[in-house]
């Protein structure tokens, strides 16, 4: 069975994350955004770390999507 790739350095990870954003505007494809977040998590070996996935997604949200996220309660 193959091993996941080695984690990338922090500056490389930051560059990858900066390339993905989601604004929630009409017609925006959330599926592509989520796939990109999952891809970065896999590269980092964090694909099963739910809190890491949430944090990665949150820092990539902008505009209406970010406002929506901050309005969620802790139970959501």
PDB file of N, H, CA, C and O in Angstrom:
ATOM      1  N   UNK A   1       0.843  -1.172   0.000  1.00  0.00           N
ATOM      2  CA  UNK A   1       0.000   0.000   0.000  1.00  0.00           C
ATOM      3  C   UNK A   1       0.892   1.240   0.000  1.00  0.00           C
ATOM      4  O   UNK A   1       1.879   1.287   0.733  1.00  0.00           O
ATOM      5  N   UNK A   2       0.565   2.222  -0.794  1.00  0.00           N
ATOM      6  H   UNK A   2      -0.238   2.184  -1.390  1.00  0.00           H
ATOM      7  CA  UNK A   2       1.414   3.402  -0.902  1.00  0.00           C
ATOM      8  C   UNK A   2       1.168   4.362   0.252  1.00  0.00           C
ATOM      9  O   UNK A   2       0.071   4.425   0.808  1.00  0.00           O
ATOM     10  N   UNK A   3       2.190   5.093   0.593  1.00  0.00           N
ATOM     11  H   UNK A   3       3.080   5.042   0.141  1.00  0.00           H
ATOM     12  CA  UNK A   3       2.147   6.091   1.663  1.00  0.00           C
ATOM     13  C   UNK A   3       1.754   7.438   1.081  1.00  0.00           C
ATOM     14  O   UNK A   3       2.080   7.720  -0.072  1.00  0.00           O
ATOM     15  N   UNK A   4       1.047   8.296   1.861  1.00  0.00           N
ATOM     16  H   UNK A   4       0.782   8.067   2.798  1.00  0.00           H
ATOM     17  CA  UNK A   4       0.762   9.642   1.361  1.00  0.00           C
ATOM     18  C   UNK A   4       2.058  10.418   1.209  1.00  0.00           C
ATOM     19  O   UNK A   4       3.041  10.106   1.880  1.00  0.00           O
ATOM     20  N   UNK A   5       2.080  11.413   0.350  1.00  0.00           N
ATOM     21  H   UNK A   5       1.281  11.666  -0.195  1.00  0.00           H
ATOM     22  CA  UNK A   5       3.287  12.206   0.168  1.00  0.00           C
ATOM     23  C   UNK A   5       3.721  12.861   1.472  1.00  0.00           C
ATOM     24  O   UNK A   5       2.899  13.095   2.358  1.00  0.00           O
ATOM     25  N   UNK A   6       5.006  13.153   1.588  1.00  0.00           N
ATOM     26  H   UNK A   6       5.673  12.962   0.868  1.00  0.00           H
ATOM     27  CA  UNK A   6       5.516  13.840   2.769  1.00  0.00           C
ATOM     28  C   UNK A   6       4.911  15.229   2.860  1.00  0.00           C
ATOM     29  O   UNK A   6       4.676  15.871   1.836  1.00  0.00           O
ATOM     30  N   UNK A   7       4.652  15.712   4.099  1.00  0.00           N
ATOM     31  H   UNK A   7       4.844  15.192   4.930  1.00  0.00           H
ATOM     32  CA  UNK A   7       4.120  17.068   4.240  1.00  0.00           C
ATOM     33  C   UNK A   7       5.057  18.094   3.615  1.00  0.00           C
ATOM     34  O   UNK A   7       6.278  17.935   3.638  1.00  0.00           O
ATOM     35  N   UNK A   8       4.472  19.141   3.059  1.00  0.00           N
ATOM     36  H   UNK A   8       3.480  19.270   3.040  1.00  0.00           H
ATOM     37  CA  UNK A   8       5.276  20.204   2.474  1.00  0.00           C
ATOM     38  C   UNK A   8       5.652  21.190   3.563  1.00  0.00           C
ATOM     39  O   UNK A   8       5.035  21.211   4.628  1.00  0.00           O
ATOM     40  N   UNK A   9       6.655  22.002   3.301  1.00  0.00           N
ATOM     41  H   UNK A   9       7.156  21.986   2.436  1.00  0.00           H
ATOM     42  CA  UNK A   9       7.081  23.016   4.257  1.00  0.00           C
ATOM     43  C   UNK A   9       6.001  24.075   4.423  1.00  0.00           C
ATOM     44  O   UNK A   9       5.165  24.265   3.540  1.00  0.00           O
ATOM     45  N   UNK A  10       6.024  24.760   5.556  1.00  0.00           N
ATOM     46  H   UNK A  10       6.703  24.605   6.273  1.00  0.00           H
ATOM     47  CA  UNK A  10       4.982  25.735   5.891  1.00  0.00           C
ATOM     48  C   UNK A  10       4.824  26.806   4.824  1.00  0.00           C
ATOM     49  O   UNK A  10       3.698  27.175   4.490  1.00  0.00           O
ATOM     50  N   UNK A  11       5.939  27.319   4.276  1.00  0.00           N
ATOM     51  H   UNK A  11       6.853  27.020   4.547  1.00  0.00           H
ATOM     52  CA  UNK A  11       5.807  28.382   3.274  1.00  0.00           C
ATOM     53  C   UNK A  11       5.163  27.851   1.991  1.00  0.00           C
ATOM     54  O   UNK A  11       4.425  28.574   1.323  1.00  0.00           O
ATOM     55  N   UNK A  12       5.438  26.592   1.646  1.00  0.00           N
ATOM     56  H   UNK A  12       6.038  26.004   2.189  1.00  0.00           H
ATOM     57  CA  UNK A  12       4.789  25.985   0.479  1.00  0.00           C
ATOM     58  C   UNK A  12       3.303  25.769   0.739  1.00  0.00           C
ATOM     59  O   UNK A  12       2.476  25.982  -0.148  1.00  0.00           O
ATOM     60  N   UNK A  13       2.963  25.347   1.957  1.00  0.00           N
ATOM     61  H   UNK A  13       3.635  25.175   2.677  1.00  0.00           H
ATOM     62  CA  UNK A  13       1.565  25.143   2.321  1.00  0.00           C
ATOM     63  C   UNK A  13       0.816  26.467   2.266  1.00  0.00           C
ATOM     64  O   UNK A  13      -0.299  26.528   1.749  1.00  0.00           O
ATOM     65  N   UNK A  14       1.416  27.515   2.791  1.00  0.00           N
ATOM     66  H   UNK A  14       2.322  27.465   3.211  1.00  0.00           H
ATOM     67  CA  UNK A  14       0.782  28.833   2.743  1.00  0.00           C
ATOM     68  C   UNK A  14       0.509  29.266   1.319  1.00  0.00           C
ATOM     69  O   UNK A  14      -0.544  29.838   1.037  1.00  0.00           O
ATOM     70  N   UNK A  15       1.432  29.005   0.427  1.00  0.00           N
ATOM     71  H   UNK A  15       2.287  28.540   0.657  1.00  0.00           H
ATOM     72  CA  UNK A  15       1.244  29.370  -0.979  1.00  0.00           C
ATOM     73  C   UNK A  15       0.102  28.567  -1.592  1.00  0.00           C
ATOM     74  O   UNK A  15      -0.669  29.101  -2.389  1.00  0.00           O
ATOM     75  N   UNK A  16      -0.015  27.297  -1.233  1.00  0.00           N
ATOM     76  H   UNK A  16       0.612  26.863  -0.586  1.00  0.00           H
ATOM     77  CA  UNK A  16      -1.107  26.469  -1.747  1.00  0.00           C
ATOM     78  C   UNK A  16      -2.450  26.983  -1.252  1.00  0.00           C
ATOM     79  O   UNK A  16      -3.402  27.090  -2.025  1.00  0.00           O
ATOM     80  N   UNK A  17      -2.528  27.300   0.035  1.00  0.00           N
ATOM     81  H   UNK A  17      -1.755  27.213   0.663  1.00  0.00           H
ATOM     82  CA  UNK A  17      -3.785  27.760   0.617  1.00  0.00           C
ATOM     83  C   UNK A  17      -4.180  29.112   0.052  1.00  0.00           C
ATOM     84  O   UNK A  17      -5.363  29.359  -0.183  1.00  0.00           O
ATOM     85  N   UNK A  18      -3.210  29.995  -0.172  1.00  0.00           N
ATOM     86  H   UNK A  18      -2.249  29.795   0.019  1.00  0.00           H
ATOM     87  CA  UNK A  18      -3.517  31.313  -0.733  1.00  0.00           C
ATOM     88  C   UNK A  18      -4.169  31.202  -2.107  1.00  0.00           C
ATOM     89  O   UNK A  18      -4.923  32.090  -2.503  1.00  0.00           O
ATOM     90  N   UNK A  19      -3.895  30.144  -2.825  1.00  0.00           N
ATOM     91  H   UNK A  19      -3.282  29.422  -2.504  1.00  0.00           H
ATOM     92  CA  UNK A  19      -4.430  29.975  -4.178  1.00  0.00           C
ATOM     93  C   UNK A  19      -5.901  29.573  -4.178  1.00  0.00           C
ATOM     94  O   UNK A  19      -6.571  29.700  -5.203  1.00  0.00           O
ATOM     95  N   UNK A  20      -6.417  29.089  -3.044  1.00  0.00           N
ATOM     96  H   UNK A  20      -5.873  28.986  -2.211  1.00  0.00           H
ATOM     97  CA  UNK A  20      -7.818  28.673  -3.018  1.00  0.00           C
ATOM     98  C   UNK A  20      -8.621  29.613  -2.131  1.00  0.00           C
ATOM     99  O   UNK A  20      -8.234  29.896  -0.997  1.00  0.00           O
ATOM    100  N   UNK A  21      -9.715  30.083  -2.646  1.00  0.00           N
ATOM    101  H   UNK A  21     -10.029  29.853  -3.567  1.00  0.00           H
ATOM    102  CA  UNK A  21     -10.648  30.880  -1.863  1.00  0.00           C
ATOM    103  C   UNK A  21     -12.058  30.517  -2.299  1.00  0.00           C
ATOM    104  O   UNK A  21     -12.282  29.964  -3.376  1.00  0.00           O
ATOM    105  N   UNK A  22     -12.992  30.846  -1.432  1.00  0.00           N
ATOM    106  H   UNK A  22     -12.810  31.295  -0.558  1.00  0.00           H
ATOM    107  CA  UNK A  22     -14.395  30.644  -1.771  1.00  0.00           C
ATOM    108  C   UNK A  22     -15.173  31.822  -1.216  1.00  0.00           C
ATOM    109  O   UNK A  22     -15.065  32.148  -0.034  1.00  0.00           O
ATOM    110  N   UNK A  23     -15.968  32.466  -2.086  1.00  0.00           N
ATOM    111  H   UNK A  23     -16.055  32.202  -3.046  1.00  0.00           H
ATOM    112  CA  UNK A  23     -16.712  33.653  -1.653  1.00  0.00           C
ATOM    113  C   UNK A  23     -18.209  33.430  -1.539  1.00  0.00           C
ATOM    114  O   UNK A  23     -18.927  34.307  -1.059  1.00  0.00           O
ATOM    115  N   UNK A  24     -18.686  32.288  -1.965  1.00  0.00           N
ATOM    116  H   UNK A  24     -18.103  31.575  -2.355  1.00  0.00           H
ATOM    117  CA  UNK A  24     -20.100  31.978  -1.840  1.00  0.00           C
ATOM    118  C   UNK A  24     -21.010  32.704  -2.806  1.00  0.00           C
ATOM    119  O   UNK A  24     -22.232  32.643  -2.670  1.00  0.00           O
ATOM    120  N   UNK A  25     -20.436  33.389  -3.779  1.00  0.00           N
ATOM    121  H   UNK A  25     -19.443  33.439  -3.889  1.00  0.00           H
ATOM    122  CA  UNK A  25     -21.268  34.132  -4.724  1.00  0.00           C
ATOM    123  C   UNK A  25     -22.064  33.172  -5.605  1.00  0.00           C
ATOM    124  O   UNK A  25     -21.725  31.996  -5.734  1.00  0.00           O
ATOM    125  N   UNK A  26     -23.108  33.689  -6.195  1.00  0.00           N
ATOM    126  H   UNK A  26     -23.384  34.645  -6.091  1.00  0.00           H
ATOM    127  CA  UNK A  26     -23.952  32.872  -7.071  1.00  0.00           C
ATOM    128  C   UNK A  26     -23.109  32.229  -8.161  1.00  0.00           C
ATOM    129  O   UNK A  26     -22.318  32.893  -8.831  1.00  0.00           O
ATOM    130  N   UNK A  27     -23.289  30.955  -8.321  1.00  0.00           N
ATOM    131  H   UNK A  27     -23.931  30.415  -7.777  1.00  0.00           H
ATOM    132  CA  UNK A  27     -22.563  30.245  -9.357  1.00  0.00           C
ATOM    133  C   UNK A  27     -21.208  29.717  -8.918  1.00  0.00           C
ATOM    134  O   UNK A  27     -20.570  28.973  -9.663  1.00  0.00           O
ATOM    135  N   UNK A  28     -20.750  30.089  -7.714  1.00  0.00           N
ATOM    136  H   UNK A  28     -21.269  30.693  -7.109  1.00  0.00           H
ATOM    137  CA  UNK A  28     -19.473  29.575  -7.224  1.00  0.00           C
ATOM    138  C   UNK A  28     -19.591  28.081  -6.975  1.00  0.00           C
ATOM    139  O   UNK A  28     -20.592  27.611  -6.434  1.00  0.00           O
ATOM    140  N   UNK A  29     -18.590  27.355  -7.363  1.00  0.00           N
ATOM    141  H   UNK A  29     -17.777  27.737  -7.802  1.00  0.00           H
ATOM    142  CA  UNK A  29     -18.612  25.907  -7.203  1.00  0.00           C
ATOM    143  C   UNK A  29     -17.950  25.508  -5.889  1.00  0.00           C
ATOM    144  O   UNK A  29     -16.724  25.431  -5.805  1.00  0.00           O
ATOM    145  N   UNK A  30     -18.755  25.258  -4.871  1.00  0.00           N
ATOM    146  H   UNK A  30     -19.750  25.321  -4.939  1.00  0.00           H
ATOM    147  CA  UNK A  30     -18.220  24.870  -3.574  1.00  0.00           C
ATOM    148  C   UNK A  30     -17.546  23.503  -3.645  1.00  0.00           C
ATOM    149  O   UNK A  30     -16.645  23.219  -2.855  1.00  0.00           O
ATOM    150  N   UNK A  31     -17.965  22.661  -4.571  1.00  0.00           N
ATOM    151  H   UNK A  31     -18.697  22.892  -5.213  1.00  0.00           H
ATOM    152  CA  UNK A  31     -17.379  21.332  -4.709  1.00  0.00           C
ATOM    153  C   UNK A  31     -15.895  21.420  -5.034  1.00  0.00           C
ATOM    154  O   UNK A  31     -15.090  20.697  -4.447  1.00  0.00           O
ATOM    155  N   UNK A  32     -15.527  22.283  -5.951  1.00  0.00           N
ATOM    156  H   UNK A  32     -16.180  22.871  -6.428  1.00  0.00           H
ATOM    157  CA  UNK A  32     -14.118  22.463  -6.309  1.00  0.00           C
ATOM    158  C   UNK A  32     -13.324  22.997  -5.122  1.00  0.00           C
ATOM    159  O   UNK A  32     -12.209  22.543  -4.865  1.00  0.00           O
ATOM    160  N   UNK A  33     -13.891  23.953  -4.403  1.00  0.00           N
ATOM    161  H   UNK A  33     -14.797  24.322  -4.612  1.00  0.00           H
ATOM    162  CA  UNK A  33     -13.234  24.501  -3.218  1.00  0.00           C
ATOM    163  C   UNK A  33     -12.967  23.397  -2.191  1.00  0.00           C
ATOM    164  O   UNK A  33     -11.850  23.270  -1.690  1.00  0.00           O
ATOM    165  N   UNK A  34     -13.984  22.606  -1.881  1.00  0.00           N
ATOM    166  H   UNK A  34     -14.892  22.709  -2.288  1.00  0.00           H
ATOM    167  CA  UNK A  34     -13.831  21.537  -0.892  1.00  0.00           C
ATOM    168  C   UNK A  34     -12.823  20.490  -1.350  1.00  0.00           C
ATOM    169  O   UNK A  34     -12.065  19.965  -0.534  1.00  0.00           O
ATOM    170  N   UNK A  35     -12.806  20.184  -2.629  1.00  0.00           N
ATOM    171  H   UNK A  35     -13.422  20.610  -3.291  1.00  0.00           H
ATOM    172  CA  UNK A  35     -11.831  19.228  -3.153  1.00  0.00           C
ATOM    173  C   UNK A  35     -10.411  19.757  -2.985  1.00  0.00           C
ATOM    174  O   UNK A  35      -9.501  18.995  -2.659  1.00  0.00           O
ATOM    175  N   UNK A  36     -10.216  21.037  -3.203  1.00  0.00           N
ATOM    176  H   UNK A  36     -10.955  21.657  -3.468  1.00  0.00           H
ATOM    177  CA  UNK A  36      -8.891  21.634  -3.021  1.00  0.00           C
ATOM    178  C   UNK A  36      -8.459  21.593  -1.561  1.00  0.00           C
ATOM    179  O   UNK A  36      -7.295  21.319  -1.269  1.00  0.00           O
ATOM    180  N   UNK A  37      -9.383  21.863  -0.639  1.00  0.00           N
ATOM    181  H   UNK A  37     -10.329  22.085  -0.876  1.00  0.00           H
ATOM    182  CA  UNK A  37      -9.065  21.772   0.792  1.00  0.00           C
ATOM    183  C   UNK A  37      -8.678  20.334   1.137  1.00  0.00           C
ATOM    184  O   UNK A  37      -7.692  20.111   1.840  1.00  0.00           O
ATOM    185  N   UNK A  38      -9.438  19.367   0.655  1.00  0.00           N
ATOM    186  H   UNK A  38     -10.239  19.548   0.084  1.00  0.00           H
ATOM    187  CA  UNK A  38      -9.134  17.958   0.923  1.00  0.00           C
ATOM    188  C   UNK A  38      -7.788  17.553   0.327  1.00  0.00           C
ATOM    189  O   UNK A  38      -7.050  16.775   0.933  1.00  0.00           O
ATOM    190  N   UNK A  39      -7.469  18.070  -0.841  1.00  0.00           N
ATOM    191  H   UNK A  39      -8.068  18.701  -1.333  1.00  0.00           H
ATOM    192  CA  UNK A  39      -6.191  17.755  -1.489  1.00  0.00           C
ATOM    193  C   UNK A  39      -5.022  18.260  -0.633  1.00  0.00           C
ATOM    194  O   UNK A  39      -4.042  17.543  -0.431  1.00  0.00           O
ATOM    195  N   UNK A  40      -5.131  19.483  -0.138  1.00  0.00           N
ATOM    196  H   UNK A  40      -5.927  20.065  -0.302  1.00  0.00           H
ATOM    197  CA  UNK A  40      -4.077  20.033   0.722  1.00  0.00           C
ATOM    198  C   UNK A  40      -3.965  19.202   1.996  1.00  0.00           C
ATOM    199  O   UNK A  40      -2.857  18.913   2.450  1.00  0.00           O
ATOM    200  N   UNK A  41      -5.095  18.818   2.574  1.00  0.00           N
ATOM    201  H   UNK A  41      -5.994  19.053   2.205  1.00  0.00           H
ATOM    202  CA  UNK A  41      -5.074  17.989   3.782  1.00  0.00           C
ATOM    203  C   UNK A  41      -4.374  16.657   3.518  1.00  0.00           C
ATOM    204  O   UNK A  41      -3.594  16.190   4.349  1.00  0.00           O
ATOM    205  N   UNK A  42      -4.645  16.053   2.381  1.00  0.00           N
ATOM    206  H   UNK A  42      -5.278  16.432   1.706  1.00  0.00           H
ATOM    207  CA  UNK A  42      -4.004  14.786   2.044  1.00  0.00           C
ATOM    208  C   UNK A  42      -2.497  14.958   1.927  1.00  0.00           C
ATOM    209  O   UNK A  42      -1.734  14.144   2.445  1.00  0.00           O
ATOM    210  N   UNK A  43      -2.073  16.006   1.253  1.00  0.00           N
ATOM    211  H   UNK A  43      -2.693  16.668   0.831  1.00  0.00           H
ATOM    212  CA  UNK A  43      -0.639  16.271   1.095  1.00  0.00           C
ATOM    213  C   UNK A  43       0.027  16.419   2.455  1.00  0.00           C
ATOM    214  O   UNK A  43       1.171  16.005   2.644  1.00  0.00           O
ATOM    215  N   UNK A  44      -0.698  17.015   3.405  1.00  0.00           N
ATOM    216  H   UNK A  44      -1.627  17.351   3.252  1.00  0.00           H
ATOM    217  CA  UNK A  44      -0.168  17.231   4.747  1.00  0.00           C
ATOM    218  C   UNK A  44      -0.351  16.026   5.669  1.00  0.00           C
ATOM    219  O   UNK A  44       0.119  16.040   6.807  1.00  0.00           O
ATOM    220  N   UNK A  45      -1.035  14.981   5.182  1.00  0.00           N
ATOM    221  H   UNK A  45      -1.416  14.971   4.258  1.00  0.00           H
ATOM    222  CA  UNK A  45      -1.309  13.834   6.031  1.00  0.00           C
ATOM    223  C   UNK A  45      -2.345  14.146   7.102  1.00  0.00           C
ATOM    224  O   UNK A  45      -2.367  13.505   8.153  1.00  0.00           O
ATOM    225  N   UNK A  46      -3.204  15.131   6.841  1.00  0.00           N
ATOM    226  H   UNK A  46      -3.186  15.652   5.987  1.00  0.00           H
ATOM    227  CA  UNK A  46      -4.195  15.579   7.827  1.00  0.00           C
ATOM    228  C   UNK A  46      -5.626  15.303   7.378  1.00  0.00           C
ATOM    229  O   UNK A  46      -6.556  15.906   7.913  1.00  0.00           O
ATOM    230  N   UNK A  47      -5.828  14.415   6.419  1.00  0.00           N
ATOM    231  H   UNK A  47      -5.073  13.924   5.985  1.00  0.00           H
ATOM    232  CA  UNK A  47      -7.148  14.188   5.837  1.00  0.00           C
ATOM    233  C   UNK A  47      -8.172  13.653   6.834  1.00  0.00           C
ATOM    234  O   UNK A  47      -9.371  13.719   6.564  1.00  0.00           O
ATOM    235  N   UNK A  48      -7.740  13.129   7.968  1.00  0.00           N
ATOM    236  H   UNK A  48      -6.766  13.074   8.188  1.00  0.00           H
ATOM    237  CA  UNK A  48      -8.667  12.612   8.979  1.00  0.00           C
ATOM    238  C   UNK A  48      -8.760  13.534  10.193  1.00  0.00           C
ATOM    239  O   UNK A  48      -9.384  13.179  11.193  1.00  0.00           O
ATOM    240  N   UNK A  49      -8.157  14.691  10.115  1.00  0.00           N
ATOM    241  H   UNK A  49      -7.651  14.980   9.303  1.00  0.00           H
ATOM    242  CA  UNK A  49      -8.148  15.660  11.219  1.00  0.00           C
ATOM    243  C   UNK A  49      -9.214  16.724  10.948  1.00  0.00           C
ATOM    244  O   UNK A  49      -8.954  17.718  10.269  1.00  0.00           O
ATOM    245  N   UNK A  50     -10.410  16.502  11.485  1.00  0.00           N
ATOM    246  H   UNK A  50     -10.621  15.695  12.037  1.00  0.00           H
ATOM    247  CA  UNK A  50     -11.542  17.383  11.189  1.00  0.00           C
ATOM    248  C   UNK A  50     -11.277  18.837  11.552  1.00  0.00           C
ATOM    249  O   UNK A  50     -11.636  19.735  10.790  1.00  0.00           O
ATOM    250  N   UNK A  51     -10.653  19.087  12.702  1.00  0.00           N
ATOM    251  H   UNK A  51     -10.360  18.357  13.321  1.00  0.00           H
ATOM    252  CA  UNK A  51     -10.401  20.477  13.095  1.00  0.00           C
ATOM    253  C   UNK A  51      -9.434  21.151  12.128  1.00  0.00           C
ATOM    254  O   UNK A  51      -9.605  22.327  11.804  1.00  0.00           O
ATOM    255  N   UNK A  52      -8.425  20.426  11.665  1.00  0.00           N
ATOM    256  H   UNK A  52      -8.286  19.471  11.928  1.00  0.00           H
ATOM    257  CA  UNK A  52      -7.484  20.980  10.691  1.00  0.00           C
ATOM    258  C   UNK A  52      -8.209  21.330   9.403  1.00  0.00           C
ATOM    259  O   UNK A  52      -7.970  22.390   8.824  1.00  0.00           O
ATOM    260  N   UNK A  53      -9.096  20.447   8.947  1.00  0.00           N
ATOM    261  H   UNK A  53      -9.290  19.586   9.417  1.00  0.00           H
ATOM    262  CA  UNK A  53      -9.865  20.705   7.727  1.00  0.00           C
ATOM    263  C   UNK A  53     -10.734  21.949   7.881  1.00  0.00           C
ATOM    264  O   UNK A  53     -10.807  22.772   6.969  1.00  0.00           O
ATOM    265  N   UNK A  54     -11.390  22.087   9.022  1.00  0.00           N
ATOM    266  H   UNK A  54     -11.331  21.418   9.763  1.00  0.00           H
ATOM    267  CA  UNK A  54     -12.227  23.263   9.271  1.00  0.00           C
ATOM    268  C   UNK A  54     -11.382  24.526   9.262  1.00  0.00           C
ATOM    269  O   UNK A  54     -11.750  25.517   8.632  1.00  0.00           O
ATOM    270  N   UNK A  55     -10.254  24.497   9.956  1.00  0.00           N
ATOM    271  H   UNK A  55      -9.955  23.692  10.468  1.00  0.00           H
ATOM    272  CA  UNK A  55      -9.384  25.676  10.012  1.00  0.00           C
ATOM    273  C   UNK A  55      -8.863  26.050   8.632  1.00  0.00           C
ATOM    274  O   UNK A  55      -8.827  27.228   8.278  1.00  0.00           O
ATOM    275  N   UNK A  56      -8.465  25.062   7.858  1.00  0.00           N
ATOM    276  H   UNK A  56      -8.495  24.104   8.145  1.00  0.00           H
ATOM    277  CA  UNK A  56      -7.961  25.315   6.508  1.00  0.00           C
ATOM    278  C   UNK A  56      -9.050  25.931   5.640  1.00  0.00           C
ATOM    279  O   UNK A  56      -8.800  26.887   4.906  1.00  0.00           O
ATOM    280  N   UNK A  57     -10.247  25.387   5.726  1.00  0.00           N
ATOM    281  H   UNK A  57     -10.450  24.611   6.322  1.00  0.00           H
ATOM    282  CA  UNK A  57     -11.360  25.934   4.947  1.00  0.00           C
ATOM    283  C   UNK A  57     -11.686  27.352   5.398  1.00  0.00           C
ATOM    284  O   UNK A  57     -11.907  28.233   4.567  1.00  0.00           O
ATOM    285  N   UNK A  58     -11.716  27.579   6.712  1.00  0.00           N
ATOM    286  H   UNK A  58     -11.536  26.864   7.387  1.00  0.00           H
ATOM    287  CA  UNK A  58     -12.081  28.905   7.226  1.00  0.00           C
ATOM    288  C   UNK A  58     -11.134  29.991   6.729  1.00  0.00           C
ATOM    289  O   UNK A  58     -11.589  31.063   6.331  1.00  0.00           O
ATOM    290  N   UNK A  59      -9.843  29.740   6.745  1.00  0.00           N
ATOM    291  H   UNK A  59      -9.474  28.869   7.069  1.00  0.00           H
ATOM    292  CA  UNK A  59      -8.907  30.786   6.325  1.00  0.00           C
ATOM    293  C   UNK A  59      -8.937  31.019   4.825  1.00  0.00           C
ATOM    294  O   UNK A  59      -8.319  31.960   4.325  1.00  0.00           O
ATOM    295  N   UNK A  60      -9.654  30.163   4.105  1.00  0.00           N
ATOM    296  H   UNK A  60     -10.155  29.399   4.511  1.00  0.00           H
ATOM    297  CA  UNK A  60      -9.785  30.328   2.657  1.00  0.00           C
ATOM    298  C   UNK A  60     -11.108  30.963   2.245  1.00  0.00           C
ATOM    299  O   UNK A  60     -11.332  31.229   1.064  1.00  0.00           O
ATOM    300  N   UNK A  61     -11.982  31.205   3.217  1.00  0.00           N
ATOM    301  H   UNK A  61     -11.800  30.989   4.177  1.00  0.00           H
ATOM    302  CA  UNK A  61     -13.263  31.846   2.921  1.00  0.00           C
ATOM    303  C   UNK A  61     -13.087  33.356   2.845  1.00  0.00           C
ATOM    304  O   UNK A  61     -12.288  33.933   3.583  1.00  0.00           O
ATOM    305  N   UNK A  62     -13.834  33.988   1.952  1.00  0.00           N
ATOM    306  H   UNK A  62     -14.483  33.519   1.354  1.00  0.00           H
ATOM    307  CA  UNK A  62     -13.827  35.447   1.817  1.00  0.00           C
ATOM    308  C   UNK A  62     -15.263  35.929   1.609  1.00  0.00           C
ATOM    309  O   UNK A  62     -16.146  35.142   1.269  1.00  0.00           O
ATOM    310  N   UNK A  63     -15.483  37.205   1.813  1.00  0.00           N
ATOM    311  H   UNK A  63     -14.765  37.845   2.089  1.00  0.00           H
ATOM    312  CA  UNK A  63     -16.770  37.822   1.501  1.00  0.00           C
ATOM    313  C   UNK A  63     -17.942  37.190   2.226  1.00  0.00           C
ATOM    314  O   UNK A  63     -17.880  36.917   3.425  1.00  0.00           O
ATOM    315  N   UNK A  64     -19.021  36.961   1.470  1.00  0.00           N
ATOM    316  H   UNK A  64     -19.071  37.183   0.496  1.00  0.00           H
ATOM    317  CA  UNK A  64     -20.259  36.414   2.036  1.00  0.00           C
ATOM    318  C   UNK A  64     -20.050  35.047   2.684  1.00  0.00           C
ATOM    319  O   UNK A  64     -20.665  34.750   3.709  1.00  0.00           O
ATOM    320  N   UNK A  65     -19.206  34.225   2.108  1.00  0.00           N
ATOM    321  H   UNK A  65     -18.707  34.466   1.276  1.00  0.00           H
ATOM    322  CA  UNK A  65     -18.963  32.894   2.672  1.00  0.00           C
ATOM    323  C   UNK A  65     -18.331  33.002   4.057  1.00  0.00           C
ATOM    324  O   UNK A  65     -18.687  32.244   4.959  1.00  0.00           O
ATOM    325  N   UNK A  66     -17.406  33.929   4.232  1.00  0.00           N
ATOM    326  H   UNK A  66     -17.116  34.545   3.499  1.00  0.00           H
ATOM    327  CA  UNK A  66     -16.769  34.122   5.536  1.00  0.00           C
ATOM    328  C   UNK A  66     -17.774  34.666   6.546  1.00  0.00           C
ATOM    329  O   UNK A  66     -17.801  34.219   7.692  1.00  0.00           O
ATOM    330  N   UNK A  67     -18.597  35.623   6.132  1.00  0.00           N
ATOM    331  H   UNK A  67     -18.575  35.986   5.201  1.00  0.00           H
ATOM    332  CA  UNK A  67     -19.633  36.147   7.036  1.00  0.00           C
ATOM    333  C   UNK A  67     -20.588  35.034   7.463  1.00  0.00           C
ATOM    334  O   UNK A  67     -20.934  34.928   8.640  1.00  0.00           O
ATOM    335  N   UNK A  68     -21.013  34.207   6.512  1.00  0.00           N
ATOM    336  H   UNK A  68     -20.732  34.292   5.556  1.00  0.00           H
ATOM    337  CA  UNK A  68     -21.898  33.086   6.821  1.00  0.00           C
ATOM    338  C   UNK A  68     -21.250  32.151   7.837  1.00  0.00           C
ATOM    339  O   UNK A  68     -21.897  31.738   8.800  1.00  0.00           O
ATOM    340  N   UNK A  69     -19.985  31.816   7.631  1.00  0.00           N
ATOM    341  H   UNK A  69     -19.460  32.151   6.849  1.00  0.00           H
ATOM    342  CA  UNK A  69     -19.282  30.897   8.522  1.00  0.00           C
ATOM    343  C   UNK A  69     -19.246  31.438   9.944  1.00  0.00           C
ATOM    344  O   UNK A  69     -19.468  30.691  10.897  1.00  0.00           O
ATOM    345  N   UNK A  70     -18.969  32.724  10.095  1.00  0.00           N
ATOM    346  H   UNK A  70     -18.788  33.331   9.320  1.00  0.00           H
ATOM    347  CA  UNK A  70     -18.868  33.318  11.428  1.00  0.00           C
ATOM    348  C   UNK A  70     -20.219  33.427  12.121  1.00  0.00           C
ATOM    349  O   UNK A  70     -20.271  33.592  13.340  1.00  0.00           O
ATOM    350  N   UNK A  71     -21.306  33.341  11.376  1.00  0.00           N
ATOM    351  H   UNK A  71     -21.264  33.207  10.386  1.00  0.00           H
ATOM    352  CA  UNK A  71     -22.641  33.373  11.976  1.00  0.00           C
ATOM    353  C   UNK A  71     -23.103  32.000  12.460  1.00  0.00           C
ATOM    354  O   UNK A  71     -24.107  31.907  13.165  1.00  0.00           O
ATOM    355  N   UNK A  72     -22.390  30.934  12.096  1.00  0.00           N
ATOM    356  H   UNK A  72     -21.574  31.009  11.523  1.00  0.00           H
ATOM    357  CA  UNK A  72     -22.761  29.592  12.549  1.00  0.00           C
ATOM    358  C   UNK A  72     -22.566  29.481  14.055  1.00  0.00           C
ATOM    359  O   UNK A  72     -21.644  30.073  14.616  1.00  0.00           O
ATOM    360  N   UNK A  73     -23.446  28.712  14.710  1.00  0.00           N
ATOM    361  H   UNK A  73     -24.195  28.231  14.254  1.00  0.00           H
ATOM    362  CA  UNK A  73     -23.240  28.487  16.139  1.00  0.00           C
ATOM    363  C   UNK A  73     -22.254  27.333  16.328  1.00  0.00           C
ATOM    364  O   UNK A  73     -21.913  26.635  15.373  1.00  0.00           O
ATOM    365  N   UNK A  74     -21.808  27.145  17.549  1.00  0.00           N
ATOM    366  H   UNK A  74     -22.086  27.712  18.325  1.00  0.00           H
ATOM    367  CA  UNK A  74     -20.791  26.129  17.830  1.00  0.00           C
ATOM    368  C   UNK A  74     -21.276  24.702  17.595  1.00  0.00           C
ATOM    369  O   UNK A  74     -20.463  23.790  17.443  1.00  0.00           O
ATOM    370  N   UNK A  75     -22.581  24.501  17.565  1.00  0.00           N
ATOM    371  H   UNK A  75     -23.242  25.242  17.688  1.00  0.00           H
ATOM    372  CA  UNK A  75     -23.140  23.161  17.370  1.00  0.00           C
ATOM    373  C   UNK A  75     -23.187  22.745  15.905  1.00  0.00           C
ATOM    374  O   UNK A  75     -23.371  21.565  15.606  1.00  0.00           O
ATOM    375  N   UNK A  76     -23.023  23.691  14.991  1.00  0.00           N
ATOM    376  H   UNK A  76     -22.874  24.649  15.234  1.00  0.00           H
ATOM    377  CA  UNK A  76     -23.144  23.397  13.563  1.00  0.00           C
ATOM    378  C   UNK A  76     -21.878  22.777  13.027  1.00  0.00           C
ATOM    379  O   UNK A  76     -21.799  22.462  11.840  1.00  0.00           O
TER     380      UNK A  76
END
